[in-house]
Amino acid sequence: MKRPKKWPKKAVTLEPQNSSFEDTYGWVLYKLGRYEEAKTWISKALEDKQAVSAEVLEHYGDVLFKLGEPDKAVENWIKRRQR
């Protein structure tokens, strides 16, 4: 069986600019402790302003917190609660 991170990576390759896939791949990277890479992918998911969900905002806040940016993390968590 393939490692779990390969499926989301393949999804973003097959369907680029799908914010759901970008967030999922970013979250897998987050769970693996690869926070800078996670930030890159979740940031891409945030570019699609119409498709941004509360979950993406929460994930981005979590990543920012792990990267030592608590103020920006809180901003995203607040946005999440407003959705």
mmCIF file of the N, C-alpha and C atoms, coordinates in Angstrom:
data_MODEL
# 
_entry.id   MODEL 
# 
loop_
_atom_site.group_PDB 
_atom_site.id 
_atom_site.type_symbol 
_atom_site.label_atom_id 
_atom_site.label_alt_id 
_atom_site.label_comp_id 
_atom_site.label_asym_id 
_atom_site.label_entity_id 
_atom_site.label_seq_id 
_atom_site.pdbx_PDB_ins_code 
_atom_site.Cartn_x 
_atom_site.Cartn_y 
_atom_site.Cartn_z 
_atom_site.occupancy 
_atom_site.B_iso_or_equiv 
_atom_site.pdbx_formal_charge 
_atom_site.auth_seq_id 
_atom_site.auth_comp_id 
_atom_site.auth_asym_id 
_atom_site.auth_atom_id 
_atom_site.pdbx_PDB_model_num 
ATOM 1   N N  . MET A 1 1  ? 0.839   -1.184 0.000   1.00 0.00 ? 1  MET A N  1 
ATOM 2   C CA . MET A 1 1  ? 0.000   0.000  0.000   1.00 0.00 ? 1  MET A CA 1 
ATOM 3   C C  . MET A 1 1  ? 0.886   1.250  0.000   1.00 0.00 ? 1  MET A C  1 
ATOM 4   N N  . LYS A 1 2  ? 0.483   2.242  -0.758  1.00 0.00 ? 2  LYS A N  1 
ATOM 5   C CA . LYS A 1 2  ? 1.252   3.480  -0.828  1.00 0.00 ? 2  LYS A CA 1 
ATOM 6   C C  . LYS A 1 2  ? 1.108   4.265  0.462   1.00 0.00 ? 2  LYS A C  1 
ATOM 7   N N  . ARG A 1 3  ? 2.108   5.079  0.728   1.00 0.00 ? 3  ARG A N  1 
ATOM 8   C CA . ARG A 1 3  ? 2.027   5.938  1.907   1.00 0.00 ? 3  ARG A CA 1 
ATOM 9   C C  . ARG A 1 3  ? 0.925   6.964  1.695   1.00 0.00 ? 3  ARG A C  1 
ATOM 10  N N  . PRO A 1 4  ? 0.224   7.359  2.764   1.00 0.00 ? 4  PRO A N  1 
ATOM 11  C CA . PRO A 1 4  ? -0.934  8.253  2.643   1.00 0.00 ? 4  PRO A CA 1 
ATOM 12  C C  . PRO A 1 4  ? -0.657  9.581  1.954   1.00 0.00 ? 4  PRO A C  1 
ATOM 13  N N  . LYS A 1 5  ? 0.522   10.158 2.118   1.00 0.00 ? 5  LYS A N  1 
ATOM 14  C CA . LYS A 1 5  ? 0.761   11.483 1.542   1.00 0.00 ? 5  LYS A CA 1 
ATOM 15  C C  . LYS A 1 5  ? 0.827   11.448 0.024   1.00 0.00 ? 5  LYS A C  1 
ATOM 16  N N  . LYS A 1 6  ? 1.039   10.278 -0.569  1.00 0.00 ? 6  LYS A N  1 
ATOM 17  C CA . LYS A 1 6  ? 1.137   10.195 -2.023  1.00 0.00 ? 6  LYS A CA 1 
ATOM 18  C C  . LYS A 1 6  ? -0.203  10.444 -2.710  1.00 0.00 ? 6  LYS A C  1 
ATOM 19  N N  . TRP A 1 7  ? -1.287  10.030 -2.101  1.00 0.00 ? 7  TRP A N  1 
ATOM 20  C CA . TRP A 1 7  ? -2.597  10.221 -2.739  1.00 0.00 ? 7  TRP A CA 1 
ATOM 21  C C  . TRP A 1 7  ? -2.969  11.693 -2.845  1.00 0.00 ? 7  TRP A C  1 
ATOM 22  N N  . PRO A 1 8  ? -2.881  12.474 -1.765  1.00 0.00 ? 8  PRO A N  1 
ATOM 23  C CA . PRO A 1 8  ? -3.185  13.910 -1.909  1.00 0.00 ? 8  PRO A CA 1 
ATOM 24  C C  . PRO A 1 8  ? -2.229  14.620 -2.859  1.00 0.00 ? 8  PRO A C  1 
ATOM 25  N N  . LYS A 1 9  ? -0.961  14.209 -2.865  1.00 0.00 ? 9  LYS A N  1 
ATOM 26  C CA . LYS A 1 9  ? -0.006  14.836 -3.783  1.00 0.00 ? 9  LYS A CA 1 
ATOM 27  C C  . LYS A 1 9  ? -0.395  14.534 -5.227  1.00 0.00 ? 9  LYS A C  1 
ATOM 28  N N  . LYS A 1 10 ? -0.800  13.306 -5.484  1.00 0.00 ? 10 LYS A N  1 
ATOM 29  C CA . LYS A 1 10 ? -1.229  12.943 -6.831  1.00 0.00 ? 10 LYS A CA 1 
ATOM 30  C C  . LYS A 1 10 ? -2.476  13.734 -7.225  1.00 0.00 ? 10 LYS A C  1 
ATOM 31  N N  . ALA A 1 11 ? -3.376  13.929 -6.270  1.00 0.00 ? 11 ALA A N  1 
ATOM 32  C CA . ALA A 1 11 ? -4.605  14.679 -6.543  1.00 0.00 ? 11 ALA A CA 1 
ATOM 33  C C  . ALA A 1 11 ? -4.294  16.118 -6.961  1.00 0.00 ? 11 ALA A C  1 
ATOM 34  N N  . VAL A 1 12 ? -3.369  16.783 -6.268  1.00 0.00 ? 12 VAL A N  1 
ATOM 35  C CA . VAL A 1 12 ? -3.046  18.163 -6.638  1.00 0.00 ? 12 VAL A CA 1 
ATOM 36  C C  . VAL A 1 12 ? -2.293  18.220 -7.960  1.00 0.00 ? 12 VAL A C  1 
ATOM 37  N N  . THR A 1 13 ? -1.646  17.125 -8.320  1.00 0.00 ? 13 THR A N  1 
ATOM 38  C CA . THR A 1 13 ? -0.977  17.061 -9.618  1.00 0.00 ? 13 THR A CA 1 
ATOM 39  C C  . THR A 1 13 ? -1.997  16.883 -10.736 1.00 0.00 ? 13 THR A C  1 
ATOM 40  N N  . LEU A 1 14 ? -2.970  16.009 -10.506 1.00 0.00 ? 14 LEU A N  1 
ATOM 41  C CA . LEU A 1 14 ? -3.987  15.730 -11.528 1.00 0.00 ? 14 LEU A CA 1 
ATOM 42  C C  . LEU A 1 14 ? -5.000  16.861 -11.681 1.00 0.00 ? 14 LEU A C  1 
ATOM 43  N N  . GLU A 1 15 ? -5.279  17.539 -10.582 1.00 0.00 ? 15 GLU A N  1 
ATOM 44  C CA . GLU A 1 15 ? -6.259  18.628 -10.625 1.00 0.00 ? 15 GLU A CA 1 
ATOM 45  C C  . GLU A 1 15 ? -5.717  19.853 -9.881  1.00 0.00 ? 15 GLU A C  1 
ATOM 46  N N  . PRO A 1 16 ? -4.769  20.555 -10.532 1.00 0.00 ? 16 PRO A N  1 
ATOM 47  C CA . PRO A 1 16 ? -4.203  21.741 -9.880  1.00 0.00 ? 16 PRO A CA 1 
ATOM 48  C C  . PRO A 1 16 ? -5.269  22.810 -9.677  1.00 0.00 ? 16 PRO A C  1 
ATOM 49  N N  . GLN A 1 17 ? -5.067  23.598 -8.672  1.00 0.00 ? 17 GLN A N  1 
ATOM 50  C CA . GLN A 1 17 ? -5.961  24.703 -8.313  1.00 0.00 ? 17 GLN A CA 1 
ATOM 51  C C  . GLN A 1 17 ? -7.301  24.229 -7.760  1.00 0.00 ? 17 GLN A C  1 
ATOM 52  N N  . ASN A 1 18 ? -7.354  23.014 -7.272  1.00 0.00 ? 18 ASN A N  1 
ATOM 53  C CA . ASN A 1 18 ? -8.531  22.539 -6.542  1.00 0.00 ? 18 ASN A CA 1 
ATOM 54  C C  . ASN A 1 18 ? -8.227  22.808 -5.071  1.00 0.00 ? 18 ASN A C  1 
ATOM 55  N N  . SER A 1 19 ? -8.894  23.798 -4.513  1.00 0.00 ? 19 SER A N  1 
ATOM 56  C CA . SER A 1 19 ? -8.557  24.239 -3.156  1.00 0.00 ? 19 SER A CA 1 
ATOM 57  C C  . SER A 1 19 ? -8.757  23.140 -2.114  1.00 0.00 ? 19 SER A C  1 
ATOM 58  N N  . SER A 1 20 ? -9.712  22.273 -2.322  1.00 0.00 ? 20 SER A N  1 
ATOM 59  C CA . SER A 1 20 ? -9.929  21.177 -1.382  1.00 0.00 ? 20 SER A CA 1 
ATOM 60  C C  . SER A 1 20 ? -8.732  20.223 -1.377  1.00 0.00 ? 20 SER A C  1 
ATOM 61  N N  . PHE A 1 21 ? -8.235  19.904 -2.550  1.00 0.00 ? 21 PHE A N  1 
ATOM 62  C CA . PHE A 1 21 ? -7.073  19.019 -2.647  1.00 0.00 ? 21 PHE A CA 1 
ATOM 63  C C  . PHE A 1 21 ? -5.827  19.692 -2.070  1.00 0.00 ? 21 PHE A C  1 
ATOM 64  N N  . GLU A 1 22 ? -5.673  20.983 -2.349  1.00 0.00 ? 22 GLU A N  1 
ATOM 65  C CA . GLU A 1 22 ? -4.513  21.717 -1.830  1.00 0.00 ? 22 GLU A CA 1 
ATOM 66  C C  . GLU A 1 22 ? -4.521  21.740 -0.306  1.00 0.00 ? 22 GLU A C  1 
ATOM 67  N N  . ASP A 1 23 ? -5.689  21.978 0.272   1.00 0.00 ? 23 ASP A N  1 
ATOM 68  C CA . ASP A 1 23 ? -5.798  21.977 1.732   1.00 0.00 ? 23 ASP A CA 1 
ATOM 69  C C  . ASP A 1 23 ? -5.504  20.597 2.299   1.00 0.00 ? 23 ASP A C  1 
ATOM 70  N N  . THR A 1 24 ? -6.057  19.572 1.669   1.00 0.00 ? 24 THR A N  1 
ATOM 71  C CA . THR A 1 24 ? -5.839  18.201 2.153   1.00 0.00 ? 24 THR A CA 1 
ATOM 72  C C  . THR A 1 24 ? -4.359  17.846 2.122   1.00 0.00 ? 24 THR A C  1 
ATOM 73  N N  . TYR A 1 25 ? -3.694  18.169 1.025   1.00 0.00 ? 25 TYR A N  1 
ATOM 74  C CA . TYR A 1 25 ? -2.261  17.875 0.933   1.00 0.00 ? 25 TYR A CA 1 
ATOM 75  C C  . TYR A 1 25 ? -1.493  18.675 1.982   1.00 0.00 ? 25 TYR A C  1 
ATOM 76  N N  . GLY A 1 26 ? -1.854  19.931 2.149   1.00 0.00 ? 26 GLY A N  1 
ATOM 77  C CA . GLY A 1 26 ? -1.215  20.748 3.177   1.00 0.00 ? 26 GLY A CA 1 
ATOM 78  C C  . GLY A 1 26 ? -1.404  20.178 4.569   1.00 0.00 ? 26 GLY A C  1 
ATOM 79  N N  . TRP A 1 27 ? -2.593  19.653 4.829   1.00 0.00 ? 27 TRP A N  1 
ATOM 80  C CA . TRP A 1 27 ? -2.868  19.086 6.156   1.00 0.00 ? 27 TRP A CA 1 
ATOM 81  C C  . TRP A 1 27 ? -2.075  17.808 6.389   1.00 0.00 ? 27 TRP A C  1 
ATOM 82  N N  . VAL A 1 28 ? -1.897  17.005 5.353   1.00 0.00 ? 28 VAL A N  1 
ATOM 83  C CA . VAL A 1 28 ? -1.060  15.808 5.472   1.00 0.00 ? 28 VAL A CA 1 
ATOM 84  C C  . VAL A 1 28 ? 0.367   16.222 5.820   1.00 0.00 ? 28 VAL A C  1 
ATOM 85  N N  . LEU A 1 29 ? 0.870   17.233 5.133   1.00 0.00 ? 29 LEU A N  1 
ATOM 86  C CA . LEU A 1 29 ? 2.221   17.724 5.431   1.00 0.00 ? 29 LEU A CA 1 
ATOM 87  C C  . LEU A 1 29 ? 2.313   18.251 6.863   1.00 0.00 ? 29 LEU A C  1 
ATOM 88  N N  . TYR A 1 30 ? 1.273   18.940 7.307   1.00 0.00 ? 30 TYR A N  1 
ATOM 89  C CA . TYR A 1 30 ? 1.226   19.434 8.689   1.00 0.00 ? 30 TYR A CA 1 
ATOM 90  C C  . TYR A 1 30 ? 1.341   18.262 9.666   1.00 0.00 ? 30 TYR A C  1 
ATOM 91  N N  . LYS A 1 31 ? 0.565   17.232 9.429   1.00 0.00 ? 31 LYS A N  1 
ATOM 92  C CA . LYS A 1 31 ? 0.577   16.064 10.318  1.00 0.00 ? 31 LYS A CA 1 
ATOM 93  C C  . LYS A 1 31 ? 1.945   15.375 10.332  1.00 0.00 ? 31 LYS A C  1 
ATOM 94  N N  . LEU A 1 32 ? 2.677   15.530 9.240   1.00 0.00 ? 32 LEU A N  1 
ATOM 95  C CA . LEU A 1 32 ? 4.031   14.965 9.158   1.00 0.00 ? 32 LEU A CA 1 
ATOM 96  C C  . LEU A 1 32 ? 5.082   15.896 9.762   1.00 0.00 ? 32 LEU A C  1 
ATOM 97  N N  . GLY A 1 33 ? 4.644   17.061 10.246  1.00 0.00 ? 33 GLY A N  1 
ATOM 98  C CA . GLY A 1 33 ? 5.572   18.012 10.853  1.00 0.00 ? 33 GLY A CA 1 
ATOM 99  C C  . GLY A 1 33 ? 6.310   18.872 9.846   1.00 0.00 ? 33 GLY A C  1 
ATOM 100 N N  . ARG A 1 34 ? 5.860   18.891 8.609   1.00 0.00 ? 34 ARG A N  1 
ATOM 101 C CA . ARG A 1 34 ? 6.503   19.670 7.548   1.00 0.00 ? 34 ARG A CA 1 
ATOM 102 C C  . ARG A 1 34 ? 5.724   20.975 7.376   1.00 0.00 ? 34 ARG A C  1 
ATOM 103 N N  . TYR A 1 35 ? 5.871   21.849 8.372   1.00 0.00 ? 35 TYR A N  1 
ATOM 104 C CA . TYR A 1 35 ? 5.021   23.027 8.501   1.00 0.00 ? 35 TYR A CA 1 
ATOM 105 C C  . TYR A 1 35 ? 5.218   24.067 7.397   1.00 0.00 ? 35 TYR A C  1 
ATOM 106 N N  . GLU A 1 36 ? 6.425   24.295 6.962   1.00 0.00 ? 36 GLU A N  1 
ATOM 107 C CA . GLU A 1 36 ? 6.662   25.278 5.888   1.00 0.00 ? 36 GLU A CA 1 
ATOM 108 C C  . GLU A 1 36 ? 5.971   24.826 4.602   1.00 0.00 ? 36 GLU A C  1 
ATOM 109 N N  . GLU A 1 37 ? 6.115   23.552 4.279   1.00 0.00 ? 37 GLU A N  1 
ATOM 110 C CA . GLU A 1 37 ? 5.457   23.023 3.080   1.00 0.00 ? 37 GLU A CA 1 
ATOM 111 C C  . GLU A 1 37 ? 3.939   23.071 3.241   1.00 0.00 ? 37 GLU A C  1 
ATOM 112 N N  . ALA A 1 38 ? 3.471   22.764 4.429   1.00 0.00 ? 38 ALA A N  1 
ATOM 113 C CA . ALA A 1 38 ? 2.026   22.822 4.698   1.00 0.00 ? 38 ALA A CA 1 
ATOM 114 C C  . ALA A 1 38 ? 1.506   24.234 4.478   1.00 0.00 ? 38 ALA A C  1 
ATOM 115 N N  . LYS A 1 39 ? 2.271   25.218 4.947   1.00 0.00 ? 39 LYS A N  1 
ATOM 116 C CA . LYS A 1 39 ? 1.865   26.614 4.772   1.00 0.00 ? 39 LYS A CA 1 
ATOM 117 C C  . LYS A 1 39 ? 1.739   26.960 3.289   1.00 0.00 ? 39 LYS A C  1 
ATOM 118 N N  . THR A 1 40 ? 2.677   26.498 2.500   1.00 0.00 ? 40 THR A N  1 
ATOM 119 C CA . THR A 1 40 ? 2.644   26.763 1.057   1.00 0.00 ? 40 THR A CA 1 
ATOM 120 C C  . THR A 1 40 ? 1.369   26.228 0.428   1.00 0.00 ? 40 THR A C  1 
ATOM 121 N N  . TRP A 1 41 ? 1.026   24.983 0.738   1.00 0.00 ? 41 TRP A N  1 
ATOM 122 C CA . TRP A 1 41 ? -0.139  24.361 0.105   1.00 0.00 ? 41 TRP A CA 1 
ATOM 123 C C  . TRP A 1 41 ? -1.452  24.913 0.624   1.00 0.00 ? 41 TRP A C  1 
ATOM 124 N N  . ILE A 1 42 ? -1.539  25.157 1.917   1.00 0.00 ? 42 ILE A N  1 
ATOM 125 C CA . ILE A 1 42 ? -2.785  25.701 2.459   1.00 0.00 ? 42 ILE A CA 1 
ATOM 126 C C  . ILE A 1 42 ? -2.963  27.145 2.009   1.00 0.00 ? 42 ILE A C  1 
ATOM 127 N N  . SER A 1 43 ? -1.859  27.869 1.836   1.00 0.00 ? 43 SER A N  1 
ATOM 128 C CA . SER A 1 43 ? -1.935  29.226 1.275   1.00 0.00 ? 43 SER A CA 1 
ATOM 129 C C  . SER A 1 43 ? -2.541  29.200 -0.123  1.00 0.00 ? 43 SER A C  1 
ATOM 130 N N  . LYS A 1 44 ? -2.173  28.199 -0.908  1.00 0.00 ? 44 LYS A N  1 
ATOM 131 C CA . LYS A 1 44 ? -2.744  28.058 -2.246  1.00 0.00 ? 44 LYS A CA 1 
ATOM 132 C C  . LYS A 1 44 ? -4.250  27.844 -2.161  1.00 0.00 ? 44 LYS A C  1 
ATOM 133 N N  . ALA A 1 45 ? -4.690  27.062 -1.184  1.00 0.00 ? 45 ALA A N  1 
ATOM 134 C CA . ALA A 1 45 ? -6.131  26.820 -1.016  1.00 0.00 ? 45 ALA A CA 1 
ATOM 135 C C  . ALA A 1 45 ? -6.861  28.112 -0.663  1.00 0.00 ? 45 ALA A C  1 
ATOM 136 N N  . LEU A 1 46 ? -6.186  29.001 0.057   1.00 0.00 ? 46 LEU A N  1 
ATOM 137 C CA . LEU A 1 46 ? -6.795  30.272 0.447   1.00 0.00 ? 46 LEU A CA 1 
ATOM 138 C C  . LEU A 1 46 ? -6.923  31.260 -0.711  1.00 0.00 ? 46 LEU A C  1 
ATOM 139 N N  . GLU A 1 47 ? -6.207  31.016 -1.798  1.00 0.00 ? 47 GLU A N  1 
ATOM 140 C CA . GLU A 1 47 ? -6.269  31.918 -2.948  1.00 0.00 ? 47 GLU A CA 1 
ATOM 141 C C  . GLU A 1 47 ? -7.632  31.895 -3.623  1.00 0.00 ? 47 GLU A C  1 
ATOM 142 N N  . ASP A 1 48 ? -8.341  30.786 -3.524  1.00 0.00 ? 48 ASP A N  1 
ATOM 143 C CA . ASP A 1 48 ? -9.677  30.668 -4.108  1.00 0.00 ? 48 ASP A CA 1 
ATOM 144 C C  . ASP A 1 48 ? -10.674 31.223 -3.099  1.00 0.00 ? 48 ASP A C  1 
ATOM 145 N N  . LYS A 1 49 ? -10.867 32.534 -3.140  1.00 0.00 ? 49 LYS A N  1 
ATOM 146 C CA . LYS A 1 49 ? -11.670 33.241 -2.131  1.00 0.00 ? 49 LYS A CA 1 
ATOM 147 C C  . LYS A 1 49 ? -13.094 32.685 -2.007  1.00 0.00 ? 49 LYS A C  1 
ATOM 148 N N  . GLN A 1 50 ? -13.683 32.216 -3.082  1.00 0.00 ? 50 GLN A N  1 
ATOM 149 C CA . GLN A 1 50 ? -15.065 31.718 -3.038  1.00 0.00 ? 50 GLN A CA 1 
ATOM 150 C C  . GLN A 1 50 ? -15.161 30.346 -2.384  1.00 0.00 ? 50 GLN A C  1 
ATOM 151 N N  . ALA A 1 51 ? -14.077 29.588 -2.423  1.00 0.00 ? 51 ALA A N  1 
ATOM 152 C CA . ALA A 1 51 ? -14.116 28.227 -1.907  1.00 0.00 ? 51 ALA A CA 1 
ATOM 153 C C  . ALA A 1 51 ? -13.504 28.085 -0.511  1.00 0.00 ? 51 ALA A C  1 
ATOM 154 N N  . VAL A 1 52 ? -13.059 29.188 0.081   1.00 0.00 ? 52 VAL A N  1 
ATOM 155 C CA . VAL A 1 52 ? -12.415 29.097 1.393   1.00 0.00 ? 52 VAL A CA 1 
ATOM 156 C C  . VAL A 1 52 ? -13.438 28.702 2.450   1.00 0.00 ? 52 VAL A C  1 
ATOM 157 N N  . SER A 1 53 ? -13.155 27.599 3.093   1.00 0.00 ? 53 SER A N  1 
ATOM 158 C CA . SER A 1 53 ? -14.046 27.110 4.139   1.00 0.00 ? 53 SER A CA 1 
ATOM 159 C C  . SER A 1 53 ? -13.474 27.421 5.516   1.00 0.00 ? 53 SER A C  1 
ATOM 160 N N  . ALA A 1 54 ? -14.299 27.248 6.513   1.00 0.00 ? 54 ALA A N  1 
ATOM 161 C CA . ALA A 1 54 ? -13.852 27.438 7.892   1.00 0.00 ? 54 ALA A CA 1 
ATOM 162 C C  . ALA A 1 54 ? -12.722 26.469 8.218   1.00 0.00 ? 54 ALA A C  1 
ATOM 163 N N  . GLU A 1 55 ? -12.797 25.278 7.666   1.00 0.00 ? 55 GLU A N  1 
ATOM 164 C CA . GLU A 1 55 ? -11.778 24.271 7.930   1.00 0.00 ? 55 GLU A CA 1 
ATOM 165 C C  . GLU A 1 55 ? -10.407 24.701 7.393   1.00 0.00 ? 55 GLU A C  1 
ATOM 166 N N  . VAL A 1 56 ? -10.375 25.289 6.201   1.00 0.00 ? 56 VAL A N  1 
ATOM 167 C CA . VAL A 1 56 ? -9.108  25.756 5.626   1.00 0.00 ? 56 VAL A CA 1 
ATOM 168 C C  . VAL A 1 56 ? -8.523  26.863 6.502   1.00 0.00 ? 56 VAL A C  1 
ATOM 169 N N  . LEU A 1 57 ? -9.361  27.768 6.958   1.00 0.00 ? 57 LEU A N  1 
ATOM 170 C CA . LEU A 1 57 ? -8.886  28.843 7.841   1.00 0.00 ? 57 LEU A CA 1 
ATOM 171 C C  . LEU A 1 57 ? -8.328  28.282 9.141   1.00 0.00 ? 57 LEU A C  1 
ATOM 172 N N  . GLU A 1 58 ? -8.990  27.277 9.686   1.00 0.00 ? 58 GLU A N  1 
ATOM 173 C CA . GLU A 1 58 ? -8.497  26.654 10.915  1.00 0.00 ? 58 GLU A CA 1 
ATOM 174 C C  . GLU A 1 58 ? -7.156  25.972 10.674  1.00 0.00 ? 58 GLU A C  1 
ATOM 175 N N  . HIS A 1 59 ? -7.045  25.237 9.579   1.00 0.00 ? 59 HIS A N  1 
ATOM 176 C CA . HIS A 1 59 ? -5.780  24.575 9.251   1.00 0.00 ? 59 HIS A CA 1 
ATOM 177 C C  . HIS A 1 59 ? -4.652  25.591 9.098   1.00 0.00 ? 59 HIS A C  1 
ATOM 178 N N  . TYR A 1 60 ? -4.947  26.695 8.408   1.00 0.00 ? 60 TYR A N  1 
ATOM 179 C CA . TYR A 1 60 ? -3.924  27.716 8.205   1.00 0.00 ? 60 TYR A CA 1 
ATOM 180 C C  . TYR A 1 60 ? -3.499  28.311 9.554   1.00 0.00 ? 60 TYR A C  1 
ATOM 181 N N  . GLY A 1 61 ? -4.452  28.561 10.421  1.00 0.00 ? 61 GLY A N  1 
ATOM 182 C CA . GLY A 1 61 ? -4.124  29.051 11.759  1.00 0.00 ? 61 GLY A CA 1 
ATOM 183 C C  . GLY A 1 61 ? -3.243  28.076 12.523  1.00 0.00 ? 61 GLY A C  1 
ATOM 184 N N  . ASP A 1 62 ? -3.550  26.801 12.419  1.00 0.00 ? 62 ASP A N  1 
ATOM 185 C CA . ASP A 1 62 ? -2.751  25.779 13.102  1.00 0.00 ? 62 ASP A CA 1 
ATOM 186 C C  . ASP A 1 62 ? -1.307  25.773 12.590  1.00 0.00 ? 62 ASP A C  1 
ATOM 187 N N  . VAL A 1 63 ? -1.162  25.886 11.277  1.00 0.00 ? 63 VAL A N  1 
ATOM 188 C CA . VAL A 1 63 ? 0.178   25.913 10.674  1.00 0.00 ? 63 VAL A CA 1 
ATOM 189 C C  . VAL A 1 63 ? 0.941   27.145 11.147  1.00 0.00 ? 63 VAL A C  1 
ATOM 190 N N  . LEU A 1 64 ? 0.290   28.299 11.092  1.00 0.00 ? 64 LEU A N  1 
ATOM 191 C CA . LEU A 1 64 ? 0.953   29.536 11.518  1.00 0.00 ? 64 LEU A CA 1 
ATOM 192 C C  . LEU A 1 64 ? 1.388   29.450 12.983  1.00 0.00 ? 64 LEU A C  1 
ATOM 193 N N  . PHE A 1 65 ? 0.565   28.857 13.814  1.00 0.00 ? 65 PHE A N  1 
ATOM 194 C CA . PHE A 1 65 ? 0.914   28.704 15.222  1.00 0.00 ? 65 PHE A CA 1 
ATOM 195 C C  . PHE A 1 65 ? 2.183   27.864 15.374  1.00 0.00 ? 65 PHE A C  1 
ATOM 196 N N  . LYS A 1 66 ? 2.242   26.756 14.655  1.00 0.00 ? 66 LYS A N  1 
ATOM 197 C CA . LYS A 1 66 ? 3.424   25.881 14.728  1.00 0.00 ? 66 LYS A CA 1 
ATOM 198 C C  . LYS A 1 66 ? 4.677   26.580 14.199  1.00 0.00 ? 66 LYS A C  1 
ATOM 199 N N  . LEU A 1 67 ? 4.490   27.531 13.289  1.00 0.00 ? 67 LEU A N  1 
ATOM 200 C CA . LEU A 1 67 ? 5.622   28.267 12.726  1.00 0.00 ? 67 LEU A CA 1 
ATOM 201 C C  . LEU A 1 67 ? 5.993   29.499 13.550  1.00 0.00 ? 67 LEU A C  1 
ATOM 202 N N  . GLY A 1 68 ? 5.384   29.635 14.731  1.00 0.00 ? 68 GLY A N  1 
ATOM 203 C CA . GLY A 1 68 ? 5.748   30.735 15.622  1.00 0.00 ? 68 GLY A CA 1 
ATOM 204 C C  . GLY A 1 68 ? 5.110   32.064 15.273  1.00 0.00 ? 68 GLY A C  1 
ATOM 205 N N  . GLU A 1 69 ? 3.940   32.018 14.643  1.00 0.00 ? 69 GLU A N  1 
ATOM 206 C CA . GLU A 1 69 ? 3.221   33.238 14.289  1.00 0.00 ? 69 GLU A CA 1 
ATOM 207 C C  . GLU A 1 69 ? 1.845   33.238 14.981  1.00 0.00 ? 69 GLU A C  1 
ATOM 208 N N  . PRO A 1 70 ? 1.839   33.312 16.319  1.00 0.00 ? 70 PRO A N  1 
ATOM 209 C CA . PRO A 1 70 ? 0.575   33.177 17.045  1.00 0.00 ? 70 PRO A CA 1 
ATOM 210 C C  . PRO A 1 70 ? -0.444  34.266 16.733  1.00 0.00 ? 70 PRO A C  1 
ATOM 211 N N  . ASP A 1 71 ? 0.002   35.501 16.497  1.00 0.00 ? 71 ASP A N  1 
ATOM 212 C CA . ASP A 1 71 ? -0.957  36.577 16.206  1.00 0.00 ? 71 ASP A CA 1 
ATOM 213 C C  . ASP A 1 71 ? -1.699  36.312 14.902  1.00 0.00 ? 71 ASP A C  1 
ATOM 214 N N  . LYS A 1 72 ? -0.970  35.889 13.875  1.00 0.00 ? 72 LYS A N  1 
ATOM 215 C CA . LYS A 1 72 ? -1.605  35.567 12.594  1.00 0.00 ? 72 LYS A CA 1 
ATOM 216 C C  . LYS A 1 72 ? -2.478  34.321 12.722  1.00 0.00 ? 72 LYS A C  1 
ATOM 217 N N  . ALA A 1 73 ? -2.046  33.387 13.549  1.00 0.00 ? 73 ALA A N  1 
ATOM 218 C CA . ALA A 1 73 ? -2.848  32.182 13.782  1.00 0.00 ? 73 ALA A CA 1 
ATOM 219 C C  . ALA A 1 73 ? -4.201  32.562 14.380  1.00 0.00 ? 73 ALA A C  1 
ATOM 220 N N  . VAL A 1 74 ? -4.170  33.416 15.388  1.00 0.00 ? 74 VAL A N  1 
ATOM 221 C CA . VAL A 1 74 ? -5.412  33.844 16.039  1.00 0.00 ? 74 VAL A CA 1 
ATOM 222 C C  . VAL A 1 74 ? -6.318  34.566 15.046  1.00 0.00 ? 74 VAL A C  1 
ATOM 223 N N  . GLU A 1 75 ? -5.751  35.394 14.176  1.00 0.00 ? 75 GLU A N  1 
ATOM 224 C CA . GLU A 1 75 ? -6.549  36.085 13.152  1.00 0.00 ? 75 GLU A CA 1 
ATOM 225 C C  . GLU A 1 75 ? -7.330  35.076 12.305  1.00 0.00 ? 75 GLU A C  1 
ATOM 226 N N  . ASN A 1 76 ? -6.662  34.008 11.910  1.00 0.00 ? 76 ASN A N  1 
ATOM 227 C CA . ASN A 1 76 ? -7.316  33.001 11.083  1.00 0.00 ? 76 ASN A CA 1 
ATOM 228 C C  . ASN A 1 76 ? -8.338  32.193 11.866  1.00 0.00 ? 76 ASN A C  1 
ATOM 229 N N  . TRP A 1 77 ? -8.049  31.929 13.119  1.00 0.00 ? 77 TRP A N  1 
ATOM 230 C CA . TRP A 1 77 ? -9.024  31.210 13.937  1.00 0.00 ? 77 TRP A CA 1 
ATOM 231 C C  . TRP A 1 77 ? -10.280 32.054 14.153  1.00 0.00 ? 77 TRP A C  1 
ATOM 232 N N  . ILE A 1 78 ? -10.101 33.365 14.304  1.00 0.00 ? 78 ILE A N  1 
ATOM 233 C CA . ILE A 1 78 ? -11.255 34.270 14.449  1.00 0.00 ? 78 ILE A CA 1 
ATOM 234 C C  . ILE A 1 78 ? -12.064 34.283 13.160  1.00 0.00 ? 78 ILE A C  1 
ATOM 235 N N  . LYS A 1 79 ? -11.398 34.383 12.001  1.00 0.00 ? 79 LYS A N  1 
ATOM 236 C CA . LYS A 1 79 ? -12.099 34.328 10.722  1.00 0.00 ? 79 LYS A CA 1 
ATOM 237 C C  . LYS A 1 79 ? -12.886 33.033 10.602  1.00 0.00 ? 79 LYS A C  1 
ATOM 238 N N  . ARG A 1 80 ? -12.289 31.950 11.076  1.00 0.00 ? 80 ARG A N  1 
ATOM 239 C CA . ARG A 1 80 ? -12.937 30.642 11.022  1.00 0.00 ? 80 ARG A CA 1 
ATOM 240 C C  . ARG A 1 80 ? -14.248 30.653 11.800  1.00 0.00 ? 80 ARG A C  1 
ATOM 241 N N  . ARG A 1 81 ? -14.218 31.259 12.973  1.00 0.00 ? 81 ARG A N  1 
ATOM 242 C CA . ARG A 1 81 ? -15.425 31.296 13.811  1.00 0.00 ? 81 ARG A CA 1 
ATOM 243 C C  . ARG A 1 81 ? -16.517 32.161 13.199  1.00 0.00 ? 81 ARG A C  1 
ATOM 244 N N  . GLN A 1 82 ? -16.131 33.103 12.338  1.00 0.00 ? 82 GLN A N  1 
ATOM 245 C CA . GLN A 1 82 ? -17.090 34.004 11.707  1.00 0.00 ? 82 GLN A CA 1 
ATOM 246 C C  . GLN A 1 82 ? -17.771 33.370 10.503  1.00 0.00 ? 82 GLN A C  1 
ATOM 247 N N  . ARG A 1 83 ? -17.342 32.218 10.101  1.00 0.00 ? 83 ARG A N  1 
ATOM 248 C CA . ARG A 1 83 ? -17.938 31.540 8.934   1.00 0.00 ? 83 ARG A CA 1 
ATOM 249 C C  . ARG A 1 83 ? -19.138 30.732 9.318   1.00 0.00 ? 83 ARG A C  1 
# 
